[in-house]
Amino acid sequence: MPRKSAFTTSASASPSAAASAFVVALALLAFAVAPAAHAADHYFGGGFRYLKTVDDLETEGGRVDADGRSFILSYQLDPAGLLKLEADLEVFDGGFGDATGTVYSPQVFALVGGTLYGGVGAGLYYLSSNQIGSSSSDVFYLGRLGLQLTLLPRIHLDLNANYQTDAFAKVFDGAGSDAITLGAMVRFRIR
């Protein structure tokens, strides 16, 4: 009998609709900031994030390891003013949430502030292979507080804490929990 993974969506969920809505939101965001992007500062970087669920996650197959570490690729658009827009790609190795393949999590944020900042975002989880049926989760939402420090004129260190609401409601076959993440990223200013 094949092993049932905990990384699934419910039969009534429409992950392709959620993924489509997420892609449309990204496209609208890109078109909205295109005029300002020419005069803005652009930051590219990477880092690491630690994730821990608020509650224990259990499924029919037993308890799921509900913490993980990930690598993040990040792009941040910083037009003049306090508003920043960020797009991240978070990558988890196999084993996250009982998935056997790599898990990707694209995320977008609208951030306000300077050295001390806060903001909101949205993301979803996507499996690199369709090994267990559904390959993506529903959209989840994030709140972020962070500290961005200038190490050198073109190099910034970003330390942040995120709260993901309902992050696993459709991911772990009915088990749901919010999650807290702690992250550190180094970004390089291109312009």
Secondary structure, DSSP 4 states (H G I P E B T S, - for coil): -PPPPS-B--TT--HHHHHHHHHHHHHHHHHHHHHHHTTSEEEEEEEEEEEEESS-EEETTEEE--EEEEEEEEEEEE-SSSEEEEEEEEEE-TTGGG-SS-EEEEEEEEEEESSEEEEEEEE--EESS-TTS--B---EEEEEEEEEEEEETTEEEEEEEEEEETTTTTTBTTB---EEEEEEEEEEE--
